[in-house]
């Protein structure tokens, strides 16, 4: 089996070219041969039609005079057309001079066909084939047979030359097709070779490499563009993962450093009772912070591997929103941000209590984080077209238009420096989107830089749906 695409293209090109050339050669040979034979038949038929008219005028003057007059009416080509007259017994009674002692076959059976029949025969004393036609006449009351023959030597000569030409030209054409097929295959594969070479150079450190095809077929150009787009996405993913690794390291290093320092002080007996209580309280906060980071990572990992199971149960989504708002007030108060729940309506649904709490907490955490001191975060929950619509609004720094399509991407952060200072990992909104979609809802965002952001979550009552994401 041929495994090389270049070889397969060459072989197919040669095979197809050879098949076409052979078929055309055979067709050409038979068309020309058939055409020449038809020409000979037409010539003999025309001569046979003239003979009865000659017999009517000169038949009473003897057979030799009749033959002379027939040759006058039917100009014979000296080497190609012959005439011979036979009696009913098959005896030759007259023949054209160009026969020169040779004799045509006596074939009275050919005169009985309608239309006239022809036969390919050999002239006695000559190996050259001839096409034979016959007609019946009466000479002075005696039935006779006139035989007209046309030599096929010219036809055979042309056929021989044509065959020789085909046998010489077809191998030459096949040789040219081999060269052309090889060049065509190399030209067709060359862009793929360049793509392969570029792909081999790509690594985590060289994700900026791109395939450049200045001249290529539409299909290959589309393939190269798709490959470049894939590389762009991979490059972006690598950058996000590197950024996330740096952020996660930073986030984990800070609480670990605090825990290590306070633990060393406590172990060395350098803290009194009050300071130990304060240190323990600080450690609890740092452990909660670390737990939050690990929980976010575990959640996304479960979503990635389709292992996230929703434990659905009937609940009032409005009660859940109220409880999360109360839990987040301390965070908002510490930043000098006013957190206000302006409107709630009962929202009975089936859902996973812990995941929905995580989703609402992430929304509020994100709003509080990017709202400056003295700002305000507003939460509203109301029914809309049979669904439940949760809206979280803030008058914070806002999100640039170019960043809006990406804010739900994992590891994506709008303000990287500020996010690190605030302790973000770029995972919160990704989790929000996953949880909302797992409950059959959707989340949208509208924002204006310097004015604020509005996050809108539309939840549906998804009774009867599968618990597995």
C-alpha positions as a Markdown table, in Angstrom:
| # | Residue | x | y | z |
|---|---|---|---|---|
| 1 | Unk | 0.0 | 0.0 | 0.0 |
| 2 | Unk | 1.4 | 3.4 | -1.0 |
| 3 | Unk | 1.6 | 5.6 | 2.2 |
| 4 | Unk | 3.1 | 8.7 | 0.6 |
| 5 | Unk | 0.6 | 11.3 | -0.6 |
| 6 | Unk | 3.0 | 12.6 | -3.1 |
| 7 | Unk | 3.5 | 9.2 | -4.6 |
| 8 | Unk | -0.2 | 8.5 | -4.7 |
| 9 | Unk | -0.9 | 11.8 | -6.5 |
| 10 | Unk | 1.9 | 11.0 | -9.0 |
| 11 | Unk | 0.6 | 7.4 | -9.6 |
| 12 | Unk | -3.0 | 8.5 | -10.0 |
| 13 | Unk | -2.0 | 11.3 | -12.4 |
| 14 | Unk | 0.1 | 8.8 | -14.5 |
| 15 | Unk | -2.6 | 6.2 | -14.4 |
| 16 | Unk | -5.3 | 8.6 | -15.4 |
| 17 | Unk | -3.2 | 10.2 | -18.2 |
| 18 | Unk | -2.3 | 6.7 | -19.6 |
| 19 | Unk | -5.9 | 5.5 | -19.5 |
| 20 | Unk | -7.1 | 8.7 | -21.3 |
| 21 | Unk | -4.3 | 8.5 | -23.9 |
| 22 | Unk | -4.9 | 4.8 | -24.6 |
| 23 | Unk | -8.7 | 5.3 | -24.9 |
| 24 | Unk | -8.3 | 8.3 | -27.2 |
| 25 | Unk | -5.8 | 6.4 | -29.3 |
| 26 | Unk | -8.1 | 3.4 | -29.7 |
| 27 | Unk | -11.1 | 5.7 | -30.4 |
| 28 | Unk | -9.0 | 7.7 | -33.0 |
| 29 | Unk | -7.9 | 4.5 | -34.7 |
| 30 | Unk | -11.4 | 3.1 | -35.0 |
| 31 | Unk | -13.0 | 6.4 | -36.0 |
| 32 | Unk | -10.5 | 7.0 | -38.9 |
| 33 | Unk | -10.6 | 3.3 | -40.0 |
| 34 | Unk | -14.4 | 3.3 | -40.0 |
| 35 | Unk | -14.5 | 6.6 | -41.8 |
| 36 | Unk | -12.2 | 5.4 | -44.6 |
| 37 | Unk | -14.1 | 2.1 | -45.0 |
| 38 | Unk | -17.4 | 4.1 | -45.2 |
| 39 | Unk | -15.8 | 6.2 | -47.9 |
| 40 | Unk | -14.8 | 3.1 | -49.9 |
| 41 | Unk | -18.3 | 1.6 | -49.5 |
| 42 | Unk | -19.9 | 4.8 | -50.8 |
| 43 | Unk | -17.5 | 4.8 | -53.8 |
| 44 | Unk | -18.4 | 1.3 | -54.8 |
| 45 | Unk | -22.2 | 1.8 | -54.2 |
| 46 | Unk | -22.0 | 4.9 | -56.4 |
| 47 | Unk | -20.3 | 2.9 | -59.2 |
| 48 | Unk | -22.8 | 0.1 | -58.9 |
| 49 | Unk | -25.7 | 2.5 | -59.3 |
| 50 | Unk | -24.3 | 3.7 | -62.6 |
| 51 | Unk | -23.8 | 0.3 | -64.2 |
| 52 | Unk | -27.6 | -0.4 | -64.9 |
| 53 | Unk | -27.8 | 2.9 | -66.8 |
| 54 | Unk | -24.7 | 2.0 | -68.9 |
| 55 | Unk | -26.3 | -1.4 | -69.7 |
| 56 | Unk | -29.5 | 0.1 | -70.9 |
| 57 | Unk | -27.6 | 2.2 | -73.5 |
| 58 | Unk | -24.7 | 0.0 | -74.5 |
| 59 | Unk | -25.7 | -3.6 | -73.5 |
| 60 | Unk | -26.6 | -4.6 | -77.1 |
| 61 | Unk | -23.1 | -3.7 | -78.4 |
| 62 | Unk | -21.3 | -6.5 | -76.8 |
| 63 | Unk | -19.7 | -7.0 | -73.4 |
| 64 | Unk | -16.3 | -5.4 | -74.3 |
| 65 | Unk | -18.0 | -2.3 | -75.6 |
| 66 | Unk | -20.2 | -2.3 | -72.5 |
| 67 | Unk | -17.1 | -2.5 | -70.2 |
| 68 | Unk | -15.4 | 0.3 | -72.1 |
| 69 | Unk | -18.4 | 2.5 | -71.8 |
| 70 | Unk | -18.8 | 1.6 | -68.1 |
| 71 | Unk | -15.2 | 2.7 | -67.5 |
| 72 | Unk | -16.0 | 6.0 | -69.3 |
| 73 | Unk | -18.9 | 6.5 | -67.0 |
| 74 | Unk | -17.0 | 5.3 | -63.9 |
| 75 | Unk | -13.5 | 6.9 | -64.0 |
| 76 | Unk | -11.4 | 4.3 | -62.3 |
| 77 | Unk | -8.3 | 5.1 | -60.3 |
| 78 | Unk | -5.7 | 2.9 | -61.9 |
| 79 | Unk | -4.4 | 1.3 | -58.7 |
| 80 | Unk | -7.5 | 1.5 | -56.5 |
| 81 | Unk | -10.6 | 0.5 | -58.5 |
| 82 | Unk | -11.3 | -2.6 | -60.6 |
| 83 | Unk | -14.3 | -3.9 | -62.6 |
| 84 | Unk | -14.9 | -7.5 | -63.8 |
| 85 | Unk | -17.9 | -9.1 | -65.5 |
| 86 | Unk | -18.9 | -12.7 | -65.0 |
| 87 | Unk | -21.6 | -14.9 | -66.7 |
| 88 | Unk | -24.0 | -16.9 | -64.6 |
| 89 | Unk | -21.5 | -19.8 | -64.4 |
| 90 | Unk | -18.8 | -17.6 | -62.8 |
| 91 | Unk | -16.7 | -17.4 | -65.9 |
| 92 | Unk | -15.0 | -14.1 | -66.5 |
| 93 | Unk | -16.2 | -12.5 | -69.8 |
| 94 | Unk | -14.5 | -9.1 | -69.4 |
| 95 | Unk | -12.3 | -7.2 | -67.0 |
| 96 | Unk | -10.8 | -3.7 | -66.6 |
| 97 | Unk | -7.3 | -3.3 | -67.9 |
| 98 | Unk | -5.7 | -2.4 | -64.5 |
| 99 | Unk | -6.4 | -5.9 | -63.3 |
| 100 | Unk | -3.6 | -7.1 | -65.5 |
| 101 | Unk | -4.4 | -10.8 | -65.6 |
| 102 | Unk | -5.6 | -10.9 | -62.0 |
| 103 | Unk | -9.1 | -11.9 | -61.1 |
| 104 | Unk | -11.7 | -10.7 | -58.7 |
| 105 | Unk | -13.7 | -13.3 | -56.6 |
| 106 | Unk | -17.0 | -14.3 | -58.0 |
| 107 | Unk | -19.5 | -13.5 | -55.2 |
| 108 | Unk | -23.1 | -13.4 | -56.7 |
| 109 | Unk | -24.5 | -13.7 | -53.1 |
| 110 | Unk | -23.5 | -10.2 | -52.4 |
| 111 | Unk | -25.9 | -8.9 | -55.0 |
| 112 | Unk | -28.9 | -10.4 | -53.2 |
| 113 | Unk | -28.7 | -8.2 | -50.1 |
| 114 | Unk | -30.8 | -5.1 | -49.4 |
| 115 | Unk | -29.1 | -2.8 | -49.0 |
| 116 | Unk | -26.1 | -3.8 | -51.0 |
| 117 | Unk | -23.6 | -5.9 | -49.1 |
| 118 | Unk | -19.9 | -5.6 | -49.2 |
| 119 | Unk | -17.0 | -8.1 | -48.5 |
| 120 | Unk | -13.4 | -7.7 | -47.8 |
| 121 | Unk | -11.5 | -10.1 | -50.1 |
| 122 | Unk | -8.1 | -10.7 | -51.7 |
| 123 | Unk | -7.5 | -10.2 | -55.4 |
| 124 | Unk | -6.0 | -13.3 | -56.9 |
| 125 | Unk | -2.3 | -12.9 | -57.5 |
| 126 | Unk | -2.2 | -10.0 | -55.0 |
| 127 | Unk | -2.0 | -9.9 | -51.2 |
| 128 | Unk | -3.6 | -6.5 | -51.0 |
| 129 | Unk | -7.1 | -6.6 | -49.5 |
| 130 | Unk | -10.0 | -5.1 | -51.4 |
| 131 | Unk | -13.6 | -4.1 | -50.7 |
| 132 | Unk | -16.0 | -5.9 | -53.0 |
| 133 | Unk | -19.5 | -5.0 | -54.3 |
| 134 | Unk | -21.7 | -6.9 | -56.8 |
| 135 | Unk | -24.7 | -6.2 | -59.0 |
| 136 | Unk | -26.7 | -8.3 | -61.4 |
| 137 | Unk | -27.3 | -7.3 | -65.1 |
| 138 | Unk | -28.6 | -8.7 | -68.3 |
| 139 | Unk | -26.5 | -8.6 | -71.5 |
| 140 | Unk | -28.6 | -9.5 | -74.6 |
| 141 | Unk | -30.9 | -11.6 | -72.4 |
| 142 | Unk | -28.0 | -13.4 | -70.7 |
| 143 | Unk | -27.8 | -12.9 | -66.9 |
| 144 | Unk | -24.4 | -11.6 | -65.8 |
| 145 | Unk | -22.7 | -10.4 | -62.7 |
| 146 | Unk | -20.6 | -7.2 | -62.4 |
| 147 | Unk | -18.0 | -7.1 | -59.7 |
| 148 | Unk | -16.6 | -3.7 | -58.6 |
| 149 | Unk | -13.7 | -3.7 | -56.1 |
| 150 | Unk | -11.8 | -0.9 | -54.4 |
| 151 | Unk | -8.3 | -1.5 | -53.1 |
| 152 | Unk | -7.8 | -1.1 | -49.3 |
| 153 | Unk | -4.0 | -0.6 | -49.6 |
| 154 | Unk | -4.3 | 3.1 | -48.8 |
| 155 | Unk | -6.5 | 2.3 | -45.9 |
| 156 | Unk | -4.1 | -0.3 | -44.6 |
| 157 | Unk | -1.2 | 2.1 | -45.1 |
| 158 | Unk | -2.9 | 4.9 | -43.1 |
| 159 | Unk | -3.9 | 2.4 | -40.4 |
| 160 | Unk | -0.3 | 1.2 | -40.1 |
| 161 | Unk | 1.1 | 4.7 | -39.9 |
| 162 | Unk | -1.6 | 5.6 | -37.4 |
| 163 | Unk | -0.7 | 2.6 | -35.2 |
| 164 | Unk | 3.0 | 3.4 | -35.5 |
| 165 | Unk | 2.3 | 7.0 | -34.5 |
| 166 | Unk | 0.2 | 5.9 | -31.5 |
| 167 | Unk | 2.8 | 3.3 | -30.3 |
| 168 | Unk | 5.5 | 6.0 | -30.4 |
| 169 | Unk | 3.5 | 9.0 | -29.1 |
| 170 | Unk | 1.7 | 7.2 | -26.2 |
| 171 | Unk | 5.0 | 6.2 | -24.4 |
| 172 | Unk | 6.4 | 9.7 | -24.9 |
| 173 | Unk | 3.1 | 11.1 | -23.5 |
| 174 | Unk | 3.3 | 8.8 | -20.6 |
| 175 | Unk | 6.9 | 9.8 | -19.9 |
| 176 | Unk | 5.8 | 13.5 | -20.0 |
| 177 | Unk | 2.9 | 12.6 | -17.6 |
| 178 | Unk | 5.4 | 11.1 | -15.2 |
| 179 | Unk | 7.4 | 14.3 | -15.2 |
| 180 | Unk | 4.3 | 16.4 | -15.0 |
| 181 | Unk | 2.8 | 14.2 | -12.3 |
| 182 | Unk | 5.9 | 14.5 | -10.2 |
| 183 | Unk | 6.1 | 18.2 | -10.6 |
| 184 | Unk | 2.4 | 18.6 | -9.8 |
| 185 | Unk | 2.6 | 16.3 | -6.7 |
| 186 | Unk | 5.7 | 18.3 | -5.4 |
| 187 | Unk | 3.9 | 21.6 | -6.0 |
| 188 | Unk | 0.7 | 20.3 | -4.3 |
| 189 | Unk | 2.6 | 18.9 | -1.3 |
| 190 | Unk | 5.1 | 21.7 | -0.9 |
| 191 | Unk | 2.6 | 23.9 | 1.2 |
| 192 | Unk | 2.0 | 20.8 | 3.4 |
| 193 | Unk | 5.7 | 20.3 | 3.9 |
| 194 | Unk | 6.0 | 24.0 | 5.0 |
| 195 | Unk | 3.1 | 23.5 | 7.4 |
| 196 | Unk | 4.8 | 20.4 | 8.8 |
| 197 | Unk | 8.1 | 22.2 | 9.2 |
| 198 | Unk | 6.4 | 25.1 | 11.0 |
| 199 | Unk | 4.4 | 22.7 | 13.2 |
| 200 | Unk | 7.7 | 21.0 | 14.2 |
| 201 | Unk | 9.2 | 24.3 | 15.3 |
| 202 | Unk | 6.3 | 25.2 | 17.5 |
| 203 | Unk | 6.7 | 24.6 | 21.2 |
| 204 | Unk | 5.5 | 26.2 | 24.4 |
| 205 | Unk | 8.3 | 28.8 | 24.1 |
| 206 | Unk | 7.6 | 29.5 | 20.4 |
| 207 | Unk | 3.9 | 29.8 | 20.2 |
| 208 | Unk | 4.2 | 32.9 | 18.0 |
| 209 | Unk | 5.2 | 30.9 | 14.9 |
| 210 | Unk | 2.6 | 31.0 | 12.1 |
| 211 | Unk | 2.3 | 29.4 | 8.7 |
| 212 | Unk | 2.9 | 31.7 | 5.8 |
| 213 | Unk | 1.5 | 30.6 | 2.4 |
| 214 | Unk | 1.8 | 33.4 | -0.1 |
| 215 | Unk | 0.6 | 31.3 | -3.0 |
| 216 | Unk | -1.6 | 28.3 | -2.3 |
| 217 | Unk | -4.9 | 26.7 | -3.3 |
| 218 | Unk | -8.0 | 27.8 | -1.6 |
| 219 | Unk | -8.3 | 24.6 | 0.4 |
| 220 | Unk | -4.7 | 24.7 | 1.6 |
| 221 | Unk | -5.0 | 28.4 | 2.4 |
| 222 | Unk | -8.1 | 27.6 | 4.5 |
| 223 | Unk | -6.3 | 24.8 | 6.3 |
| 224 | Unk | -3.4 | 27.1 | 7.0 |
| 225 | Unk | -5.7 | 29.8 | 8.3 |
| 226 | Unk | -7.5 | 27.3 | 10.6 |
| 227 | Unk | -4.1 | 26.0 | 11.8 |
| 228 | Unk | -3.0 | 29.6 | 12.5 |
| 229 | Unk | -6.2 | 30.3 | 14.4 |
| 230 | Unk | -5.7 | 27.2 | 16.4 |
| 231 | Unk | -2.2 | 28.3 | 17.3 |
| 232 | Unk | -3.5 | 31.7 | 18.3 |
| 233 | Unk | -6.0 | 30.0 | 20.7 |
| 234 | Unk | -3.3 | 27.8 | 22.1 |
| 235 | Unk | -1.0 | 30.8 | 22.5 |
| 236 | Unk | -3.7 | 32.6 | 24.4 |
| 237 | Unk | -4.4 | 29.5 | 26.5 |
| 238 | Unk | -0.7 | 29.2 | 27.4 |
| 239 | Unk | -0.5 | 32.8 | 28.3 |
| 240 | Unk | -3.6 | 32.5 | 30.5 |
| 241 | Unk | -2.2 | 29.3 | 32.2 |
| 242 | Unk | 1.1 | 31.0 | 32.8 |
| 243 | Unk | -0.7 | 34.1 | 34.2 |
| 244 | Unk | -2.9 | 31.9 | 36.3 |
| 245 | Unk | 0.1 | 29.9 | 37.7 |
| 246 | Unk | 1.8 | 33.2 | 38.7 |
| 247 | Unk | -1.4 | 34.5 | 40.3 |
| 248 | Unk | -2.2 | 31.2 | 42.1 |
| 249 | Unk | 1.4 | 31.1 | 43.4 |
| 250 | Unk | 1.1 | 34.7 | 44.6 |
| 251 | Unk | -2.3 | 34.0 | 46.2 |
| 252 | Unk | -1.1 | 30.9 | 48.0 |
| 253 | Unk | 2.3 | 32.3 | 49.0 |
| 254 | Unk | 0.8 | 35.2 | 50.9 |
| 255 | Unk | -1.4 | 33.1 | 53.3 |
| 256 | Unk | 1.3 | 30.5 | 53.6 |
| 257 | Unk | 3.9 | 33.1 | 54.6 |
| 258 | Unk | 1.5 | 34.6 | 57.2 |
| 259 | Unk | 0.7 | 31.1 | 58.6 |
| 260 | Unk | 4.3 | 30.2 | 58.8 |
| 261 | Unk | 5.3 | 33.4 | 60.5 |
| 262 | Unk | 2.5 | 33.3 | 63.1 |
| 263 | Unk | 3.1 | 29.6 | 63.7 |
| 264 | Unk | 6.8 | 30.3 | 64.4 |
| 265 | Unk | 6.0 | 33.0 | 66.8 |
| 266 | Unk | 3.5 | 30.8 | 68.7 |
| 267 | Unk | 5.9 | 27.8 | 68.8 |
| 268 | Unk | 8.7 | 29.9 | 70.1 |
| 269 | Unk | 6.5 | 31.3 | 72.9 |
| 270 | Unk | 6.7 | 34.8 | 71.7 |
| 271 | Unk | 3.0 | 35.5 | 71.9 |
| 272 | Unk | 0.8 | 36.0 | 74.9 |
| 273 | Unk | -2.7 | 34.7 | 75.2 |
| 274 | Unk | -4.4 | 37.7 | 73.5 |
| 275 | Unk | -1.8 | 37.7 | 70.7 |
| 276 | Unk | -2.3 | 33.9 | 70.2 |
| 277 | Unk | -6.1 | 34.4 | 69.8 |
| 278 | Unk | -5.5 | 37.2 | 67.3 |
| 279 | Unk | -3.0 | 35.0 | 65.4 |
| 280 | Unk | -5.4 | 32.1 | 65.3 |
| 281 | Unk | -8.1 | 34.3 | 64.0 |
| 282 | Unk | -5.7 | 35.6 | 61.3 |
| 283 | Unk | -4.8 | 32.0 | 60.4 |
| 284 | Unk | -8.5 | 31.1 | 60.0 |
| 285 | Unk | -8.9 | 33.9 | 57.6 |
| 286 | Unk | -5.9 | 32.9 | 55.6 |
| 287 | Unk | -7.0 | 29.2 | 55.6 |
| 288 | Unk | -10.5 | 30.3 | 54.3 |
| 289 | Unk | -8.8 | 32.3 | 51.6 |
| 290 | Unk | -6.7 | 29.3 | 50.6 |
| 291 | Unk | -9.7 | 27.0 | 50.8 |
| 292 | Unk | -11.6 | 29.4 | 48.4 |
| 293 | Unk | -8.8 | 29.2 | 45.8 |
| 294 | Unk | -8.6 | 25.4 | 46.0 |
| 295 | Unk | -12.4 | 25.1 | 45.8 |
| 296 | Unk | -12.4 | 27.2 | 42.7 |
| 297 | Unk | -9.7 | 25.1 | 41.1 |
| 298 | Unk | -11.5 | 21.9 | 42.0 |
| 299 | Unk | -14.8 | 23.2 | 40.7 |
| 300 | Unk | -13.4 | 24.0 | 37.3 |
| 301 | Unk | -11.4 | 20.7 | 37.2 |
| 302 | Unk | -14.7 | 18.8 | 37.8 |
| 303 | Unk | -16.4 | 20.8 | 35.0 |
| 304 | Unk | -13.5 | 20.1 | 32.7 |
| 305 | Unk | -13.8 | 16.3 | 33.2 |
| 306 | Unk | -17.6 | 16.2 | 33.2 |
| 307 | Unk | -17.5 | 15.1 | 36.8 |
| 308 | Unk | -19.5 | 17.9 | 38.3 |
| 309 | Unk | -22.8 | 16.5 | 39.6 |
| 310 | Unk | -25.5 | 18.9 | 40.6 |
| 311 | Unk | -27.4 | 17.8 | 43.7 |
| 312 | Unk | -30.7 | 19.3 | 42.9 |
| 313 | Unk | -33.5 | 19.9 | 45.4 |
| 314 | Unk | -36.4 | 22.3 | 45.7 |
| 315 | Unk | -35.3 | 25.7 | 47.0 |
| 316 | Unk | -36.3 | 29.3 | 47.1 |
| 317 | Unk | -33.6 | 31.1 | 45.1 |
| 318 | Unk | -34.6 | 34.5 | 46.8 |
| 319 | Unk | -33.8 | 33.1 | 50.3 |
| 320 | Unk | -30.4 | 32.0 | 48.9 |
| 321 | Unk | -29.7 | 35.4 | 47.4 |
| 322 | Unk | -30.6 | 37.2 | 50.7 |
| 323 | Unk | -28.3 | 34.9 | 52.8 |
| 324 | Unk | -25.4 | 35.4 | 50.4 |
| 325 | Unk | -25.9 | 39.2 | 50.4 |
| 326 | Unk | -25.8 | 39.2 | 54.3 |
| 327 | Unk | -22.6 | 37.2 | 54.2 |
| 328 | Unk | -20.9 | 39.6 | 51.8 |
| 329 | Unk | -21.9 | 42.8 | 53.7 |
| 330 | Unk | -18.8 | 42.6 | 55.9 |
| 331 | Unk | -16.5 | 42.5 | 52.8 |
| 332 | Unk | -18.4 | 45.4 | 51.2 |
| 333 | Unk | -18.3 | 47.4 | 54.5 |
| 334 | Unk | -14.6 | 46.8 | 54.8 |
| 335 | Unk | -14.1 | 48.4 | 51.4 |
| 336 | Unk | -16.4 | 51.3 | 52.1 |
| 337 | Unk | -18.9 | 50.0 | 49.5 |
| 338 | Unk | -22.7 | 50.1 | 50.1 |
| 339 | Unk | -24.3 | 46.7 | 49.3 |
| 340 | Unk | -28.1 | 47.0 | 48.9 |
| 341 | Unk | -30.7 | 44.4 | 48.1 |
| 342 | Unk | -33.4 | 46.5 | 46.5 |
| 343 | Unk | -35.9 | 44.0 | 45.3 |
| 344 | Unk | -36.6 | 40.3 | 45.8 |
| 345 | Unk | -39.5 | 38.0 | 44.7 |
| 346 | Unk | -40.1 | 34.4 | 45.6 |
| 347 | Unk | -38.3 | 32.2 | 43.1 |
| 348 | Unk | -39.0 | 28.5 | 43.7 |
| 349 | Unk | -36.8 | 26.2 | 41.6 |
| 350 | Unk | -34.8 | 23.0 | 41.7 |
| 351 | Unk | -31.1 | 23.5 | 41.9 |
| 352 | Unk | -27.8 | 22.8 | 43.7 |
| 353 | Unk | -27.8 | 25.0 | 46.8 |
| 354 | Unk | -24.0 | 25.1 | 47.2 |
| 355 | Unk | -23.2 | 25.8 | 43.6 |
| 356 | Unk | -25.9 | 28.5 | 43.4 |
| 357 | Unk | -24.5 | 30.2 | 46.5 |
| 358 | Unk | -21.0 | 30.0 | 44.9 |
| 359 | Unk | -22.4 | 31.6 | 41.8 |
| 360 | Unk | -24.1 | 34.5 | 43.6 |
| 361 | Unk | -21.1 | 35.0 | 45.9 |
| 362 | Unk | -18.7 | 35.3 | 42.9 |
| 363 | Unk | -21.0 | 37.9 | 41.3 |
| 364 | Unk | -21.1 | 40.0 | 44.4 |
| 365 | Unk | -17.4 | 39.5 | 45.1 |
| 366 | Unk | -16.5 | 40.7 | 41.6 |
| 367 | Unk | -18.8 | 43.7 | 41.9 |
| 368 | Unk | -17.4 | 44.7 | 45.3 |
| 369 | Unk | -13.9 | 44.2 | 44.2 |
| 370 | Unk | -14.1 | 46.6 | 41.3 |
| 371 | Unk | -16.2 | 49.3 | 43.0 |
| 372 | Unk | -14.2 | 52.1 | 44.6 |
| 373 | Unk | -14.7 | 53.3 | 48.2 |
| 374 | Unk | -18.0 | 55.2 | 48.5 |
| 375 | Unk | -19.5 | 53.2 | 45.6 |
| 376 | Unk | -22.6 | 51.1 | 45.6 |
| 377 | Unk | -23.6 | 47.6 | 44.6 |
| 378 | Unk | -27.3 | 46.9 | 44.0 |
| 379 | Unk | -29.0 | 43.5 | 43.8 |
| 380 | Unk | -32.4 | 42.8 | 42.3 |
| 381 | Unk | -34.3 | 39.5 | 41.9 |
| 382 | Unk | -37.6 | 39.5 | 40.0 |
| 383 | Unk | -39.7 | 37.3 | 37.8 |
| 384 | Unk | -39.5 | 37.9 | 34.0 |
| 385 | Unk | -41.4 | 36.0 | 31.4 |
| 386 | Unk | -41.8 | 33.0 | 33.7 |
| 387 | Unk | -38.0 | 33.0 | 34.6 |
| 388 | Unk | -36.1 | 34.5 | 37.5 |
| 389 | Unk | -33.8 | 37.4 | 36.7 |
| 390 | Unk | -31.0 | 38.3 | 39.1 |
| 391 | Unk | -29.3 | 41.6 | 38.4 |
| 392 | Unk | -26.1 | 42.8 | 40.1 |
| 393 | Unk | -25.2 | 46.4 | 39.3 |
| 394 | Unk | -22.3 | 48.5 | 40.4 |
| 395 | Unk | -21.0 | 52.0 | 39.8 |
| 396 | Unk | -17.4 | 50.9 | 39.7 |
| 397 | Unk | -14.6 | 51.2 | 37.1 |
| 398 | Unk | -16.4 | 49.4 | 34.4 |
| 399 | Unk | -15.1 | 47.0 | 31.7 |
| 400 | Unk | -13.6 | 48.2 | 28.3 |
| 401 | Unk | -15.6 | 47.2 | 25.3 |
| 402 | Unk | -12.7 | 45.0 | 23.9 |
| 403 | Unk | -12.6 | 43.0 | 27.1 |
| 404 | Unk | -16.4 | 42.3 | 27.4 |
| 405 | Unk | -16.4 | 39.2 | 25.1 |
| 406 | Unk | -13.6 | 37.6 | 27.2 |
| 407 | Unk | -14.6 | 38.2 | 30.8 |
| 408 | Unk | -16.1 | 34.7 | 31.2 |
| 409 | Unk | -13.0 | 33.1 | 29.8 |
| 410 | Unk | -10.9 | 31.2 | 32.3 |
| 411 | Unk | -8.0 | 33.0 | 33.8 |
| 412 | Unk | -8.9 | 36.2 | 32.0 |
| 413 | Unk | -8.5 | 39.4 | 34.0 |
| 414 | Unk | -9.3 | 42.9 | 32.8 |
| 415 | Unk | -7.0 | 44.8 | 35.1 |
| 416 | Unk | -4.2 | 42.4 | 35.8 |
| 417 | Unk | -2.3 | 44.6 | 38.3 |
| 418 | Unk | -5.4 | 45.5 | 40.3 |
| 419 | Unk | -6.8 | 42.0 | 40.2 |
| 420 | Unk | -3.6 | 40.7 | 41.8 |
| 421 | Unk | -3.7 | 43.3 | 44.5 |
| 422 | Unk | -7.4 | 42.4 | 45.2 |
| 423 | Unk | -6.6 | 38.7 | 45.3 |
| 424 | Unk | -8.3 | 37.5 | 42.2 |
| 425 | Unk | -7.5 | 34.5 | 40.1 |
| 426 | Unk | -9.6 | 35.1 | 37.0 |
| 427 | Unk | -11.8 | 32.1 | 37.8 |
| 428 | Unk | -14.8 | 33.6 | 39.5 |
| 429 | Unk | -16.8 | 34.6 | 36.4 |
| 430 | Unk | -15.9 | 31.3 | 34.6 |
| 431 | Unk | -17.5 | 29.4 | 37.5 |
| 432 | Unk | -20.5 | 31.7 | 37.4 |
| 433 | Unk | -21.1 | 30.9 | 33.7 |
| 434 | Unk | -20.6 | 27.2 | 34.2 |
| 435 | Unk | -23.0 | 27.0 | 37.2 |
| 436 | Unk | -25.7 | 29.1 | 35.4 |
| 437 | Unk | -25.6 | 27.1 | 32.2 |
| 438 | Unk | -25.7 | 23.8 | 34.2 |
| 439 | Unk | -29.0 | 25.0 | 35.6 |
| 440 | Unk | -30.3 | 25.9 | 32.2 |
| 441 | Unk | -29.9 | 29.6 | 32.5 |
| 442 | Unk | -27.7 | 32.2 | 30.9 |
| 443 | Unk | -25.6 | 35.2 | 32.0 |
| 444 | Unk | -25.0 | 38.5 | 30.2 |
| 445 | Unk | -23.0 | 41.6 | 31.0 |
| 446 | Unk | -23.3 | 45.3 | 30.0 |
| 447 | Unk | -20.7 | 47.8 | 31.1 |
| 448 | Unk | -19.3 | 51.2 | 30.4 |
| 449 | Unk | -15.8 | 52.4 | 31.6 |
| 450 | Unk | -16.1 | 54.8 | 34.5 |
| 451 | Unk | -19.8 | 54.3 | 34.9 |
| 452 | Unk | -20.2 | 50.7 | 36.1 |
| 453 | Unk | -21.2 | 47.2 | 35.2 |
| 454 | Unk | -24.5 | 45.2 | 35.2 |
| 455 | Unk | -24.4 | 41.4 | 35.4 |
| 456 | Unk | -27.8 | 39.8 | 34.6 |
| 457 | Unk | -28.5 | 36.1 | 35.3 |
| 458 | Unk | -31.6 | 34.5 | 34.0 |
| 459 | Unk | -32.5 | 31.3 | 35.7 |
| 460 | Unk | -35.2 | 28.8 | 34.7 |
| 461 | Unk | -37.1 | 26.2 | 36.6 |
| 462 | Unk | -35.5 | 23.1 | 35.2 |
| 463 | Unk | -37.5 | 20.3 | 36.6 |
| 464 | Unk | -36.8 | 16.9 | 35.1 |
| 465 | Unk | -33.4 | 17.6 | 33.7 |
| 466 | Unk | -30.4 | 15.4 | 34.2 |
| 467 | Unk | -28.2 | 16.2 | 37.2 |
| 468 | Unk | -25.0 | 15.5 | 35.3 |
| 469 | Unk | -23.2 | 18.2 | 33.4 |
